[in-house]
Amino acid sequence: MDKFPIGAVMNRGLTIRSGQCHVDRDLRPLLQRIEDGEIDPSYIVTHAMKLDDAPVGYETFKKKRDDCLKVVRKP
């Protein structure tokens, strides 16, 4: 909440909702569907970088350089 404009939210009468995804519940079935070929996530992976290049990957994603959608670590 450090930099969040809570006063502006209150003045406008906005409602804020949040939540977390159910990673523990959904991850295994999702990975199984990927392994079975039901889902192909490759279309969203636009960049693959080595771990040493992680800072570059973060900046590329953050600033949406080179049409970056998703960066993954490659071996």
Secondary structure, 3 states (H helix, E strand, C coil): CCCCCHHHHHHHCCCCCCCCCCHHHHHHHHHHHHHCCCCCHHHHCCEEECHHHHHHHHHHHHCCHHHCCCEEECC
